Amino acid sequence: RKSIRQSSSLMDSLLGLLRIRVKRGINLAVRDVRSSDPYLVVRMGKQKLKTRVVKKDVNPEWNEDLTLSVTDSNLPIMLTVYDHDTFSMDDKMGDAEFNIKSYIEALKMNLDSDLPSGTIITRVQPSRQNCLAEESCIMWNEGKVIQDLCLRLRNVECGEVEVQLQWIDLPGCKGL
């Protein structure tokens, strides 16, 4: 009986799911002799998800979807890129952080579904407070609100990561 009560309390606090499509890394740091074997870890609160390792590639194409359960839209999302090493600790290849506040605000607008695909809802400018490498657009795309982000990695000599956010509403959860 306890597990049912716990799951309903999770649904009560769950706003929905955030699907992060980890597209690719650009000009990542070299950590092995000539290249790196990068993978990416996404953290939000206590959740931790990771992509597969791409062998010997500083411009990896992951194109992988990682899905976070969002209970607090104020929590920042941390991305960390690592170089996979077989015999030693994996080396860090930089990290980035972003928040989803402006994305959540765009979702709450409950936009008209007749909007043409590709309509830009909001633009988020790069600043000292975020890791954006360039302007990020929150767009209406085929009936969904998406956000493309190009994040400049910190604590490393070079590298950027491209991700795309998409919201998934779950029936029975609290919602936005």
Secondary structure, 3 states (H helix, E strand, C coil): CHHHHHHHHHHHHCCEEEEEEEEEEECCCCCCCCCCCEEEEEEECCEEEECCCCCCCCCCEEEEEEEEEECCCCCCEEEEEEECCCCCCCEEEEEEEECCHHHHHHHHCCCCCCCCCCEEEEEECCCCCCCECCCEEEEEECCEEEEEEEEECECCCCCEEEEEEEEECCCCCCCC
